[in-house]
Amino acid sequence: MFNSSQETPFANDSFFATWELPNINPKTVTSAEILLVHYPGQSVRSKCSSASITELKNKLQGKGIPTVCHDSPRRVQLVLCGDYPDTEECMSLVSSSSPRHITPSLELFLYSLLLYYYFLII
């Protein structure tokens, strides 16, 4: 998961780039999913097609690891909206997709719970 509010979300001098990426074992890591997310209320400065993410994809693919990238995945953005519920972006994101019997705060809670259990079992 990378911050798309930054101009360069993947930096060559980061801990991930210098230590983790070179040591990824393609026999155990069979695919990579890059999530570009931004803080609600901040502008998106990078997308999956940006130079730094393209470089990351090339490095992973060079190790034989198939890679996909997602710009502002909705479920992750909804979880971030739990911290920024009053931003215009979050209000429209939540209200545009919620069934009438689910309030925006309940939907955020349910997505947070889903994400929590997802990372718990991984």
Biopython code that builds the backbone (N, CA, C, O; Angstrom):
import numpy as np
from Bio.PDB.StructureBuilder import StructureBuilder

atoms = [
    (1, "MET", "N", (0.860, -1.164, 0.000)),
    (1, "MET", "CA", (0.000, 0.000, 0.000)),
    (1, "MET", "C", (0.911, 1.233, 0.000)),
    (1, "MET", "O", (1.810, 1.356, 0.832)),
    (2, "PHE", "N", (0.664, 2.128, -0.934)),
    (2, "PHE", "CA", (1.477, 3.326, -1.090)),
    (2, "PHE", "C", (0.593, 4.564, -1.082)),
    (2, "PHE", "O", (-0.573, 4.520, -1.475)),
    (3, "ASN", "N", (1.175, 5.677, -0.623)),
    (3, "ASN", "CA", (0.450, 6.939, -0.494)),
    (3, "ASN", "C", (0.477, 7.696, -1.820)),
    (3, "ASN", "O", (1.519, 8.209, -2.229)),
    (4, "SER", "N", (-0.671, 7.763, -2.486)),
    (4, "SER", "CA", (-0.733, 8.457, -3.774)),
    (4, "SER", "C", (-0.848, 9.968, -3.623)),
    (4, "SER", "O", (-0.917, 10.681, -4.624)),
    (5, "SER", "N", (-0.868, 10.471, -2.385)),
    (5, "SER", "CA", (-0.825, 11.915, -2.162)),
    (5, "SER", "C", (0.601, 12.437, -2.306)),
    (5, "SER", "O", (0.824, 13.647, -2.350)),
    (6, "GLN", "N", (1.562, 11.522, -2.379)),
    (6, "GLN", "CA", (2.963, 11.905, -2.562)),
    (6, "GLN", "C", (3.317, 11.876, -4.047)),
    (6, "GLN", "O", (2.754, 11.104, -4.823)),
    (7, "GLU", "N", (4.245, 12.721, -4.414)),
    (7, "GLU", "CA", (4.707, 12.771, -5.805)),
    (7, "GLU", "C", (5.405, 11.469, -6.197)),
    (7, "GLU", "O", (5.246, 10.985, -7.318)),
    (8, "THR", "N", (6.182, 10.905, -5.262)),
    (8, "THR", "CA", (6.919, 9.668, -5.509)),
    (8, "THR", "C", (6.565, 8.656, -4.422)),
    (8, "THR", "O", (7.263, 8.579, -3.411)),
    (9, "PRO", "N", (5.505, 7.882, -4.605)),
    (9, "PRO", "CA", (5.100, 6.954, -3.550)),
    (9, "PRO", "C", (6.107, 5.819, -3.306)),
    (9, "PRO", "O", (6.271, 5.373, -2.171)),
    (10, "PHE", "N", (6.771, 5.357, -4.355)),
    (10, "PHE", "CA", (7.812, 4.343, -4.198)),
    (10, "PHE", "C", (9.156, 5.026, -4.360)),
    (10, "PHE", "O", (9.486, 5.516, -5.441)),
    (11, "ALA", "N", (9.932, 5.060, -3.286)),
    (11, "ALA", "CA", (11.240, 5.720, -3.313)),
    (11, "ALA", "C", (12.348, 4.670, -3.289)),
    (11, "ALA", "O", (12.293, 3.722, -2.506)),
    (12, "ASN", "N", (13.347, 4.840, -4.143)),
    (12, "ASN", "CA", (14.464, 3.900, -4.221)),
    (12, "ASN", "C", (15.305, 3.842, -2.960)),
    (12, "ASN", "O", (16.001, 2.855, -2.723)),
    (13, "ASP", "N", (15.250, 4.892, -2.144)),
    (13, "ASP", "CA", (16.046, 4.897, -0.921)),
    (13, "ASP", "C", (15.229, 4.504, 0.311)),
    (13, "ASP", "O", (15.702, 4.654, 1.438)),
    (14, "SER", "N", (14.022, 4.011, 0.111)),
    (14, "SER", "CA", (13.183, 3.587, 1.241)),
    (14, "SER", "C", (13.659, 2.237, 1.780)),
    (14, "SER", "O", (14.393, 1.511, 1.110)),
    (15, "PHE", "N", (13.233, 1.916, 2.988)),
    (15, "PHE", "CA", (13.554, 0.623, 3.588)),
    (15, "PHE", "C", (13.017, -0.511, 2.719)),
    (15, "PHE", "O", (13.693, -1.517, 2.505)),
    (16, "PHE", "N", (11.810, -0.339, 2.228)),
    (16, "PHE", "CA", (11.205, -1.363, 1.374)),
    (16, "PHE", "C", (12.056, -1.613, 0.131)),
    (16, "PHE", "O", (12.292, -2.762, -0.243)),
    (17, "ALA", "N", (12.516, -0.536, -0.507)),
    (17, "ALA", "CA", (13.283, -0.667, -1.754)),
    (17, "ALA", "C", (14.676, -1.242, -1.524)),
    (17, "ALA", "O", (15.175, -2.010, -2.347)),
    (18, "THR", "N", (15.306, -0.876, -0.412)),
    (18, "THR", "CA", (16.689, -1.301, -0.194)),
    (18, "THR", "C", (16.820, -2.634, 0.530)),
    (18, "THR", "O", (17.822, -3.326, 0.348)),
    (19, "TRP", "N", (15.849, -3.012, 1.338)),
    (19, "TRP", "CA", (15.966, -4.243, 2.117)),
    (19, "TRP", "C", (14.917, -5.297, 1.768)),
    (19, "TRP", "O", (15.253, -6.458, 1.533)),
    (20, "GLU", "N", (13.673, -4.901, 1.736)),
    (20, "GLU", "CA", (12.622, -5.899, 1.547)),
    (20, "GLU", "C", (12.505, -6.368, 0.098)),
    (20, "GLU", "O", (12.471, -7.570, -0.163)),
    (21, "LEU", "N", (12.445, -5.444, -0.828)),
    (21, "LEU", "CA", (12.277, -5.800, -2.240)),
    (21, "LEU", "C", (13.396, -6.708, -2.762)),
    (21, "LEU", "O", (13.099, -7.698, -3.431)),
    (22, "PRO", "N", (14.668, -6.409, -2.482)),
    (22, "PRO", "CA", (15.722, -7.298, -2.988)),
    (22, "PRO", "C", (15.670, -8.707, -2.389)),
    (22, "PRO", "O", (16.168, -9.658, -2.991)),
    (23, "ASN", "N", (15.071, -8.838, -1.214)),
    (23, "ASN", "CA", (15.036, -10.133, -0.536)),
    (23, "ASN", "C", (13.720, -10.890, -0.708)),
    (23, "ASN", "O", (13.528, -11.937, -0.089)),
    (24, "ILE", "N", (12.825, -10.383, -1.529)),
    (24, "ILE", "CA", (11.572, -11.103, -1.781)),
    (24, "ILE", "C", (11.892, -12.385, -2.550)),
    (24, "ILE", "O", (12.582, -12.361, -3.570)),
    (25, "ASN", "N", (11.385, -13.480, -2.047)),
    (25, "ASN", "CA", (11.605, -14.778, -2.679)),
    (25, "ASN", "C", (10.438, -15.073, -3.624)),
    (25, "ASN", "O", (9.312, -15.268, -3.167)),
    (26, "PRO", "N", (10.692, -15.107, -4.927)),
    (26, "PRO", "CA", (9.609, -15.351, -5.882)),
    (26, "PRO", "C", (8.988, -16.746, -5.771)),
    (26, "PRO", "O", (7.930, -16.999, -6.348)),
    (27, "LYS", "N", (9.635, -17.646, -5.038)),
    (27, "LYS", "CA", (9.035, -18.968, -4.825)),
    (27, "LYS", "C", (7.930, -18.906, -3.773)),
    (27, "LYS", "O", (7.005, -19.717, -3.788)),
    (28, "THR", "N", (8.032, -17.942, -2.862)),
    (28, "THR", "CA", (7.001, -17.815, -1.826)),
    (28, "THR", "C", (6.034, -16.672, -2.118)),
    (28, "THR", "O", (4.864, -16.737, -1.740)),
    (29, "VAL", "N", (6.512, -15.633, -2.782)),
    (29, "VAL", "CA", (5.642, -14.518, -3.174)),
    (29, "VAL", "C", (5.293, -14.734, -4.642)),
    (29, "VAL", "O", (6.109, -14.483, -5.529)),
    (30, "THR", "N", (4.086, -15.197, -4.883)),
    (30, "THR", "CA", (3.708, -15.590, -6.245)),
    (30, "THR", "C", (3.041, -14.476, -7.040)),
    (30, "THR", "O", (2.912, -14.582, -8.259)),
    (31, "SER", "N", (2.613, -13.405, -6.364)),
    (31, "SER", "CA", (2.038, -12.250, -7.058)),
    (31, "SER", "C", (2.071, -11.053, -6.119)),
    (31, "SER", "O", (2.193, -11.202, -4.903)),
    (32, "ALA", "N", (1.959, -9.868, -6.700)),
    (32, "ALA", "CA", (1.963, -8.638, -5.902)),
    (32, "ALA", "C", (0.789, -7.765, -6.322)),
    (32, "ALA", "O", (0.480, -7.636, -7.507)),
    (33, "GLU", "N", (0.152, -7.180, -5.342)),
    (33, "GLU", "CA", (-0.958, -6.263, -5.586)),
    (33, "GLU", "C", (-0.594, -4.923, -4.948)),
    (33, "GLU", "O", (-0.463, -4.818, -3.728)),
    (34, "ILE", "N", (-0.437, -3.917, -5.778)),
    (34, "ILE", "CA", (-0.072, -2.578, -5.315)),
    (34, "ILE", "C", (-1.347, -1.760, -5.157)),
    (34, "ILE", "O", (-2.146, -1.652, -6.087)),
    (35, "LEU", "N", (-1.527, -1.188, -3.979)),
    (35, "LEU", "CA", (-2.683, -0.337, -3.712)),
    (35, "LEU", "C", (-2.194, 1.090, -3.530)),
    (35, "LEU", "O", (-1.397, 1.365, -2.633)),
    (36, "LEU", "N", (-2.661, 1.993, -4.366)),
    (36, "LEU", "CA", (-2.329, 3.410, -4.239)),
    (36, "LEU", "C", (-3.516, 4.107, -3.595)),
    (36, "LEU", "O", (-4.593, 4.193, -4.185)),
    (37, "VAL", "N", (-3.311, 4.603, -2.382)),
    (37, "VAL", "CA", (-4.398, 5.261, -1.653)),
    (37, "VAL", "C", (-3.969, 6.666, -1.258)),
    (37, "VAL", "O", (-2.779, 6.954, -1.131)),
    (38, "HIS", "N", (-4.949, 7.527, -1.068)),
    (38, "HIS", "CA", (-4.657, 8.895, -0.645)),
    (38, "HIS", "C", (-5.517, 9.231, 0.559)),
    (38, "HIS", "O", (-6.579, 8.644, 0.768)),
    (39, "TYR", "N", (-5.043, 10.181, 1.341)),
    (39, "TYR", "CA", (-5.827, 10.631, 2.480)),
    (39, "TYR", "C", (-6.989, 11.466, 1.970)),
    (39, "TYR", "O", (-6.797, 12.361, 1.147)),
    (40, "PRO", "N", (-8.192, 11.181, 2.452)),
    (40, "PRO", "CA", (-9.347, 11.979, 2.028)),
    (40, "PRO", "C", (-9.107, 13.465, 2.282)),
    (40, "PRO", "O", (-8.628, 13.864, 3.344)),
    (41, "GLY", "N", (-9.449, 14.260, 1.295)),
    (41, "GLY", "CA", (-9.237, 15.699, 1.385)),
    (41, "GLY", "C", (-7.927, 16.149, 0.762)),
    (41, "GLY", "O", (-7.744, 17.339, 0.508)),
    (42, "GLN", "N", (-7.008, 15.216, 0.509)),
    (42, "GLN", "CA", (-5.742, 15.549, -0.147)),
    (42, "GLN", "C", (-5.833, 15.169, -1.622)),
    (42, "GLN", "O", (-6.578, 14.267, -2.004)),
    (43, "SER", "N", (-5.070, 15.868, -2.427)),
    (43, "SER", "CA", (-5.117, 15.589, -3.865)),
    (43, "SER", "C", (-4.323, 14.329, -4.197)),
    (43, "SER", "O", (-3.370, 13.974, -3.503)),
    (44, "VAL", "N", (-4.729, 13.671, -5.260)),
    (44, "VAL", "CA", (-4.017, 12.502, -5.771)),
    (44, "VAL", "C", (-2.901, 13.013, -6.667)),
    (44, "VAL", "O", (-3.153, 13.702, -7.655)),
    (45, "ARG", "N", (-1.671, 12.672, -6.319)),
    (45, "ARG", "CA", (-0.527, 13.151, -7.091)),
    (45, "ARG", "C", (0.150, 12.035, -7.882)),
    (45, "ARG", "O", (0.964, 12.302, -8.766)),
    (46, "SER", "N", (-0.186, 10.791, -7.565)),
    (46, "SER", "CA", (0.413, 9.652, -8.270)),
    (46, "SER", "C", (-0.656, 8.624, -8.583)),
    (46, "SER", "O", (-1.618, 8.443, -7.838)),
    (47, "LYS", "N", (-0.459, 7.963, -9.698)),
    (47, "LYS", "CA", (-1.366, 6.889, -10.118)),
    (47, "LYS", "C", (-0.526, 5.660, -10.460)),
    (47, "LYS", "O", (0.704, 5.703, -10.432)),
    (48, "CYS", "N", (-1.204, 4.581, -10.778)),
    (48, "CYS", "CA", (-0.496, 3.345, -11.127)),
    (48, "CYS", "C", (0.426, 3.522, -12.333)),
    (48, "CYS", "O", (1.389, 2.773, -12.497)),
    (49, "SER", "N", (0.135, 4.499, -13.162)),
    (49, "SER", "CA", (0.960, 4.748, -14.348)),
    (49, "SER", "C", (2.140, 5.681, -14.074)),
    (49, "SER", "O", (2.914, 5.967, -14.987)),
    (50, "SER", "N", (2.294, 6.159, -12.844)),
    (50, "SER", "CA", (3.388, 7.090, -12.532)),
    (50, "SER", "C", (4.739, 6.378, -12.607)),
    (50, "SER", "O", (4.823, 5.153, -12.522)),
    (51, "ALA", "N", (5.783, 7.175, -12.767)),
    (51, "ALA", "CA", (7.128, 6.628, -12.984)),
    (51, "ALA", "C", (7.597, 5.744, -11.831)),
    (51, "ALA", "O", (8.156, 4.673, -12.070)),
    (52, "SER", "N", (7.382, 6.169, -10.588)),
    (52, "SER", "CA", (7.898, 5.384, -9.464)),
    (52, "SER", "C", (7.165, 4.051, -9.323)),
    (52, "SER", "O", (7.783, 3.042, -8.983)),
    (53, "ILE", "N", (5.865, 4.034, -9.579)),
    (53, "ILE", "CA", (5.114, 2.779, -9.489)),
    (53, "ILE", "C", (5.455, 1.872, -10.666)),
    (53, "ILE", "O", (5.518, 0.652, -10.509)),
    (54, "THR", "N", (5.672, 2.448, -11.831)),
    (54, "THR", "CA", (6.113, 1.659, -12.987)),
    (54, "THR", "C", (7.458, 1.011, -12.689)),
    (54, "THR", "O", (7.689, -0.144, -13.047)),
    (55, "GLU", "N", (8.341, 1.753, -12.036)),
    (55, "GLU", "CA", (9.645, 1.203, -11.650)),
    (55, "GLU", "C", (9.474, 0.035, -10.673)),
    (55, "GLU", "O", (10.136, -0.994, -10.813)),
    (56, "LEU", "N", (8.595, 0.194, -9.695)),
    (56, "LEU", "CA", (8.332, -0.887, -8.740)),
    (56, "LEU", "C", (7.774, -2.117, -9.461)),
    (56, "LEU", "O", (8.215, -3.239, -9.213)),
    (57, "LYS", "N", (6.808, -1.904, -10.349)),
    (57, "LYS", "CA", (6.235, -3.027, -11.102)),
    (57, "LYS", "C", (7.320, -3.735, -11.913)),
    (57, "LYS", "O", (7.352, -4.964, -11.965)),
    (58, "ASN", "N", (8.204, -2.968, -12.542)),
    (58, "ASN", "CA", (9.292, -3.558, -13.334)),
    (58, "ASN", "C", (10.234, -4.384, -12.467)),
    (58, "ASN", "O", (10.679, -5.455, -12.877)),
    (59, "LYS", "N", (10.541, -3.887, -11.262)),
    (59, "LYS", "CA", (11.430, -4.630, -10.357)),
    (59, "LYS", "C", (10.783, -5.939, -9.918)),
    (59, "LYS", "O", (11.444, -6.976, -9.870)),
    (60, "LEU", "N", (9.503, -5.890, -9.601)),
    (60, "LEU", "CA", (8.803, -7.107, -9.193)),
    (60, "LEU", "C", (8.687, -8.087, -10.355)),
    (60, "LEU", "O", (8.911, -9.286, -10.184)),
    (61, "GLN", "N", (8.340, -7.585, -11.525)),
    (61, "GLN", "CA", (8.211, -8.452, -12.694)),
    (61, "GLN", "C", (9.568, -9.011, -13.119)),
    (61, "GLN", "O", (9.649, -10.109, -13.668)),
    (62, "GLY", "N", (10.642, -8.241, -12.858)),
    (62, "GLY", "CA", (11.990, -8.730, -13.135)),
    (62, "GLY", "C", (12.358, -9.926, -12.273)),
    (62, "GLY", "O", (13.219, -10.723, -12.644)),
    (63, "LYS", "N", (11.708, -10.050, -11.130)),
    (63, "LYS", "CA", (11.906, -11.209, -10.262)),
    (63, "LYS", "C", (10.924, -12.331, -10.605)),
    (63, "LYS", "O", (10.897, -13.370, -9.945)),
    (64, "GLY", "N", (10.120, -12.106, -11.646)),
    (64, "GLY", "CA", (9.146, -13.110, -12.049)),
    (64, "GLY", "C", (7.861, -13.079, -11.238)),
    (64, "GLY", "O", (7.136, -14.072, -11.185)),
    (65, "ILE", "N", (7.575, -11.955, -10.611)),
    (65, "ILE", "CA", (6.378, -11.815, -9.781)),
    (65, "ILE", "C", (5.341, -11.003, -10.549)),
    (65, "ILE", "O", (5.541, -9.808, -10.766)),
    (66, "PRO", "N", (4.238, -11.624, -10.963)),
    (66, "PRO", "CA", (3.174, -10.875, -11.645)),
    (66, "PRO", "C", (2.624, -9.792, -10.721)),
    (66, "PRO", "O", (2.444, -10.017, -9.524)),
    (67, "THR", "N", (2.361, -8.625, -11.285)),
    (67, "THR", "CA", (1.973, -7.470, -10.479)),
    (67, "THR", "C", (0.757, -6.774, -11.067)),
    (67, "THR", "O", (0.657, -6.583, -12.279)),
    (68, "VAL", "N", (-0.166, -6.400, -10.189)),
    (68, "VAL", "CA", (-1.301, -5.561, -10.572)),
    (68, "VAL", "C", (-1.320, -4.353, -9.645)),
    (68, "VAL", "O", (-0.834, -4.415, -8.516)),
    (69, "CYS", "N", (-1.880, -3.267, -10.130)),
    (69, "CYS", "CA", (-1.939, -2.034, -9.349)),
    (69, "CYS", "C", (-3.362, -1.486, -9.395)),
    (69, "CYS", "O", (-4.038, -1.562, -10.421)),
    (70, "HIS", "N", (-3.805, -0.931, -8.264)),
    (70, "HIS", "CA", (-5.144, -0.350, -8.168)),
    (70, "HIS", "C", (-5.042, 1.080, -7.641)),
    (70, "HIS", "O", (-4.434, 1.321, -6.598)),
    (71, "ASP", "N", (-5.636, 2.019, -8.363)),
    (71, "ASP", "CA", (-5.702, 3.416, -7.924)),
    (71, "ASP", "C", (-6.895, 3.604, -7.001)),
    (71, "ASP", "O", (-8.022, 3.267, -7.366)),
    (72, "SER", "N", (-6.660, 4.133, -5.823)),
    (72, "SER", "CA", (-7.708, 4.478, -4.852)),
    (72, "SER", "C", (-8.789, 3.405, -4.735)),
    (72, "SER", "O", (-9.954, 3.663, -5.034)),
    (73, "PRO", "N", (-8.402, 2.187, -4.295)),
    (73, "PRO", "CA", (-9.425, 1.156, -4.154)),
    (73, "PRO", "C", (-10.512, 1.602, -3.176)),
    (73, "PRO", "O", (-10.219, 2.078, -2.079)),
    (74, "ARG", "N", (-11.734, 1.443, -3.580)),
    (74, "ARG", "CA", (-12.879, 1.973, -2.847)),
    (74, "ARG", "C", (-12.934, 1.487, -1.402)),
    (74, "ARG", "O", (-13.170, 2.281, -0.491)),
    (75, "ARG", "N", (-12.722, 0.211, -1.188)),
    (75, "ARG", "CA", (-12.826, -0.323, 0.177)),
    (75, "ARG", "C", (-11.774, 0.263, 1.102)),
    (75, "ARG", "O", (-12.063, 0.536, 2.267)),
    (76, "VAL", "N", (-10.574, 0.459, 0.614)),
    (76, "VAL", "CA", (-9.533, 1.059, 1.449)),
    (76, "VAL", "C", (-9.854, 2.527, 1.702)),
    (76, "VAL", "O", (-9.690, 3.017, 2.819)),
    (77, "GLN", "N", (-10.313, 3.231, 0.665)),
    (77, "GLN", "CA", (-10.687, 4.640, 0.851)),
    (77, "GLN", "C", (-11.808, 4.766, 1.883)),
    (77, "GLN", "O", (-11.820, 5.711, 2.672)),
    (78, "LEU", "N", (-12.745, 3.823, 1.883)),
    (78, "LEU", "CA", (-13.822, 3.862, 2.879)),
    (78, "LEU", "C", (-13.282, 3.694, 4.293)),
    (78, "LEU", "O", (-13.762, 4.346, 5.220)),
    (79, "VAL", "N", (-12.294, 2.831, 4.466)),
    (79, "VAL", "CA", (-11.691, 2.668, 5.790)),
    (79, "VAL", "C", (-11.018, 3.968, 6.220)),
    (79, "VAL", "O", (-11.148, 4.376, 7.374)),
    (80, "LEU", "N", (-10.303, 4.621, 5.309)),
    (80, "LEU", "CA", (-9.675, 5.903, 5.633)),
    (80, "LEU", "C", (-10.719, 6.958, 5.973)),
    (80, "LEU", "O", (-10.450, 7.868, 6.757)),
    (81, "CYS", "N", (-11.893, 6.843, 5.396)),
    (81, "CYS", "CA", (-12.960, 7.797, 5.698)),
    (81, "CYS", "C", (-13.409, 7.698, 7.151)),
    (81, "CYS", "O", (-14.047, 8.617, 7.664)),
    (82, "GLY", "N", (-13.087, 6.600, 7.817)),
    (82, "GLY", "CA", (-13.371, 6.501, 9.245)),
    (82, "GLY", "C", (-12.636, 7.561, 10.041)),
    (82, "GLY", "O", (-13.131, 8.018, 11.071)),
    (83, "ASP", "N", (-11.446, 7.963, 9.571)),
    (83, "ASP", "CA", (-10.677, 9.020, 10.234)),
    (83, "ASP", "C", (-11.014, 10.407, 9.707)),
    (83, "ASP", "O", (-10.739, 11.405, 10.374)),
    (84, "TYR", "N", (-11.603, 10.484, 8.523)),
    (84, "TYR", "CA", (-11.909, 11.771, 7.892)),
    (84, "TYR", "C", (-13.361, 11.798, 7.410)),
    (84, "TYR", "O", (-13.605, 12.067, 6.234)),
    (85, "PRO", "N", (-14.322, 11.527, 8.285)),
    (85, "PRO", "CA", (-15.712, 11.377, 7.829)),
    (85, "PRO", "C", (-16.349, 12.656, 7.299)),
    (85, "PRO", "O", (-17.317, 12.592, 6.542)),
    (86, "ASP", "N", (-15.825, 13.811, 7.682)),
    (86, "ASP", "CA", (-16.453, 15.069, 7.291)),
    (86, "ASP", "C", (-15.953, 15.630, 5.969)),
    (86, "ASP", "O", (-16.428, 16.675, 5.526)),
    (87, "THR", "N", (-14.999, 14.949, 5.330)),
    (87, "THR", "CA", (-14.531, 15.456, 4.043)),
    (87, "THR", "C", (-15.602, 15.219, 2.988)),
    (87, "THR", "O", (-16.349, 14.243, 3.049)),
    (88, "GLU", "N", (-15.663, 16.112, 2.037)),
    (88, "GLU", "CA", (-16.664, 16.010, 0.966)),
    (88, "GLU", "C", (-16.531, 14.685, 0.217)),
    (88, "GLU", "O", (-17.523, 14.045, -0.131)),
    (89, "GLU", "N", (-15.295, 14.297, -0.017)),
    (89, "GLU", "CA", (-15.025, 13.042, -0.728)),
    (89, "GLU", "C", (-15.633, 11.841, 0.006)),
    (89, "GLU", "O", (-16.247, 10.975, -0.616)),
    (90, "CYS", "N", (-15.459, 11.796, 1.323)),
    (90, "CYS", "CA", (-15.977, 10.663, 2.093)),
    (90, "CYS", "C", (-17.492, 10.682, 2.171)),
    (90, "CYS", "O", (-18.136, 9.637, 2.088)),
    (91, "MET", "N", (-18.055, 11.854, 2.328)),
    (91, "MET", "CA", (-19.511, 11.923, 2.400)),
    (91, "MET", "C", (-20.146, 11.443, 1.094)),
    (91, "MET", "O", (-21.148, 10.728, 1.115)),
    (92, "SER", "N", (-19.563, 11.837, -0.040)),
    (92, "SER", "CA", (-20.139, 11.402, -1.318)),
    (92, "SER", "C", (-19.833, 9.934, -1.589)),
    (92, "SER", "O", (-20.663, 9.228, -2.162)),
    (93, "LEU", "N", (-18.665, 9.469, -1.189)),
    (93, "LEU", "CA", (-18.292, 8.075, -1.400)),
    (93, "LEU", "C", (-19.206, 7.144, -0.622)),
    (93, "LEU", "O", (-19.661, 6.128, -1.148)),
    (94, "VAL", "N", (-19.471, 7.486, 0.613)),
    (94, "VAL", "CA", (-20.303, 6.633, 1.460)),
    (94, "VAL", "C", (-21.766, 6.726, 1.062)),
    (94, "VAL", "O", (-22.439, 5.702, 0.949)),
    (95, "SER", "N", (-22.268, 7.934, 0.847)),
    (95, "SER", "CA", (-23.702, 8.081, 0.575)),
    (95, "SER", "C", (-24.100, 7.557, -0.799)),
    (95, "SER", "O", (-25.253, 7.178, -1.001)),
    (96, "SER", "N", (-23.169, 7.529, -1.740)),
    (96, "SER", "CA", (-23.513, 7.076, -3.090)),
    (96, "SER", "C", (-23.657, 5.570, -3.197)),
    (96, "SER", "O", (-24.227, 5.068, -4.166)),
    (97, "SER", "N", (-23.148, 4.846, -2.216)),
    (97, "SER", "CA", (-23.142, 3.394, -2.357)),
    (97, "SER", "C", (-23.893, 2.657, -1.266)),
    (97, "SER", "O", (-24.065, 1.441, -1.359)),
    (98, "SER", "N", (-24.341, 3.346, -0.249)),
    (98, "SER", "CA", (-24.966, 2.671, 0.881)),
    (98, "SER", "C", (-26.437, 2.393, 0.626)),
    (98, "SER", "O", (-27.162, 3.262, 0.140)),
    (99, "PRO", "N", (-26.882, 1.179, 0.953)),
    (99, "PRO", "CA", (-28.323, 0.953, 0.951)),
    (99, "PRO", "C", (-28.973, 1.873, 1.983)),
    (99, "PRO", "O", (-28.314, 2.291, 2.936)),
    (100, "ARG", "N", (-30.221, 2.184, 1.811)),
    (100, "ARG", "CA", (-30.875, 3.170, 2.673)),
    (100, "ARG", "C", (-30.916, 2.769, 4.136)),
    (100, "ARG", "O", (-30.963, 3.640, 5.005)),
    (101, "HIS", "N", (-30.900, 1.474, 4.435)),
    (101, "HIS", "CA", (-30.972, 1.047, 5.825)),
    (101, "HIS", "C", (-29.606, 1.004, 6.512)),
    (101, "HIS", "O", (-29.532, 0.730, 7.710)),
    (102, "ILE", "N", (-28.529, 1.266, 5.779)),
    (102, "ILE", "CA", (-27.193, 1.295, 6.376)),
    (102, "ILE", "C", (-26.711, 2.736, 6.413)),
    (102, "ILE", "O", (-26.627, 3.405, 5.383)),
    (103, "THR", "N", (-26.396, 3.202, 7.612)),
    (103, "THR", "CA", (-25.905, 4.570, 7.755)),
    (103, "THR", "C", (-24.446, 4.622, 7.326)),
    (103, "THR", "O", (-23.774, 3.591, 7.324)),
    (104, "PRO", "N", (-23.937, 5.803, 6.961)),
    (104, "PRO", "CA", (-22.525, 5.901, 6.578)),
    (104, "PRO", "C", (-21.582, 5.413, 7.673)),
    (104, "PRO", "O", (-20.594, 4.741, 7.377)),
    (105, "SER", "N", (-21.869, 5.742, 8.939)),
    (105, "SER", "CA", (-20.969, 5.308, 10.011)),
    (105, "SER", "C", (-20.996, 3.789, 10.175)),
    (105, "SER", "O", (-19.965, 3.185, 10.475)),
    (106, "LEU", "N", (-22.156, 3.164, 9.985)),
    (106, "LEU", "CA", (-22.233, 1.707, 10.062)),
    (106, "LEU", "C", (-21.467, 1.076, 8.903)),
    (106, "LEU", "O", (-20.777, 0.074, 9.093)),
    (107, "GLU", "N", (-21.580, 1.647, 7.712)),
    (107, "GLU", "CA", (-20.844, 1.107, 6.573)),
    (107, "GLU", "C", (-19.337, 1.210, 6.812)),
    (107, "GLU", "O", (-18.604, 0.265, 6.517)),
    (108, "LEU", "N", (-18.868, 2.329, 7.335)),
    (108, "LEU", "CA", (-17.445, 2.483, 7.634)),
    (108, "LEU", "C", (-17.006, 1.457, 8.666)),
    (108, "LEU", "O", (-15.938, 0.859, 8.537)),
    (109, "PHE", "N", (-17.829, 1.251, 9.690)),
    (109, "PHE", "CA", (-17.505, 0.263, 10.714)),
    (109, "PHE", "C", (-17.405, -1.131, 10.099)),
    (109, "PHE", "O", (-16.468, -1.873, 10.395)),
    (110, "LEU", "N", (-18.351, -1.488, 9.256)),
    (110, "LEU", "CA", (-18.351, -2.813, 8.643)),
    (110, "LEU", "C", (-17.140, -3.019, 7.737)),
    (110, "LEU", "O", (-16.544, -4.095, 7.745)),
    (111, "TYR", "N", (-16.771, -2.010, 6.963)),
    (111, "TYR", "CA", (-15.580, -2.124, 6.121)),
    (111, "TYR", "C", (-14.318, -2.214, 6.968)),
    (111, "TYR", "O", (-13.404, -2.966, 6.629)),
    (112, "SER", "N", (-14.251, -1.467, 8.059)),
    (112, "SER", "CA", (-13.094, -1.543, 8.957)),
    (112, "SER", "C", (-12.980, -2.935, 9.555)),
    (112, "SER", "O", (-11.887, -3.495, 9.637)),
    (113, "LEU", "N", (-14.102, -3.487, 9.968)),
    (113, "LEU", "CA", (-14.128, -4.825, 10.537)),
    (113, "LEU", "C", (-13.691, -5.858, 9.505)),
    (113, "LEU", "O", (-12.920, -6.765, 9.819)),
    (114, "LEU", "N", (-14.176, -5.724, 8.290)),
    (114, "LEU", "CA", (-13.800, -6.628, 7.213)),
    (114, "LEU", "C", (-12.298, -6.569, 6.951)),
    (114, "LEU", "O", (-11.649, -7.607, 6.820)),
    (115, "LEU", "N", (-11.748, -5.372, 6.875)),
    (115, "LEU", "CA", (-10.318, -5.207, 6.633)),
    (115, "LEU", "C", (-9.502, -5.775, 7.788)),
    (115, "LEU", "O", (-8.465, -6.400, 7.568)),
    (116, "TYR", "N", (-9.969, -5.557, 9.028)),
    (116, "TYR", "CA", (-9.282, -6.081, 10.207)),
    (116, "TYR", "C", (-9.187, -7.603, 10.122)),
    (116, "TYR", "O", (-8.106, -8.163, 10.303)),
    (117, "TYR", "N", (-10.303, -8.276, 9.849)),
    (117, "TYR", "CA", (-10.295, -9.731, 9.770)),
    (117, "TYR", "C", (-9.509, -10.233, 8.569)),
    (117, "TYR", "O", (-8.910, -11.306, 8.627)),
    (118, "TYR", "N", (-9.504, -9.478, 7.493)),
    (118, "TYR", "CA", (-8.721, -9.858, 6.324)),
    (118, "TYR", "C", (-7.239, -9.918, 6.678)),
    (118, "TYR", "O", (-6.561, -10.890, 6.343)),
    (119, "PHE", "N", (-6.730, -8.885, 7.355)),
    (119, "PHE", "CA", (-5.315, -8.862, 7.712)),
    (119, "PHE", "C", (-5.005, -9.803, 8.864)),
    (119, "PHE", "O", (-3.857, -10.218, 9.024)),
    (120, "LEU", "N", (-5.991, -10.145, 9.661)),
    (120, "LEU", "CA", (-5.802, -11.066, 10.769)),
    (120, "LEU", "C", (-5.539, -12.479, 10.270)),
    (120, "LEU", "O", (-4.741, -13.207, 10.861)),
    (121, "ILE", "N", (-6.201, -12.874, 9.189)),
    (121, "ILE", "CA", (-6.040, -14.242, 8.702)),
    (121, "ILE", "C", (-4.888, -14.404, 7.723)),
    (121, "ILE", "O", (-4.537, -15.531, 7.372)),
    (122, "ILE", "N", (-4.299, -13.321, 7.280)),
    (122, "ILE", "CA", (-3.180, -13.429, 6.325)),
    (122, "ILE", "C", (-1.897, -13.774, 7.033)),
    (122, "ILE", "O", (-0.854, -13.905, 6.392)),
]
sb = StructureBuilder()
sb.init_structure("model")
sb.init_model(0)
sb.init_chain("A")
sb.init_seg("    ")
for serial, (resi, resn, name, xyz) in enumerate(atoms, 1):
    if name == "N":
        sb.init_residue(resn, " ", resi, " ")
    sb.init_atom(name, np.array(xyz, "f"), 0.0, 1.0, " ", f" {name:<3s}", serial, name[0])
structure = sb.get_structure()
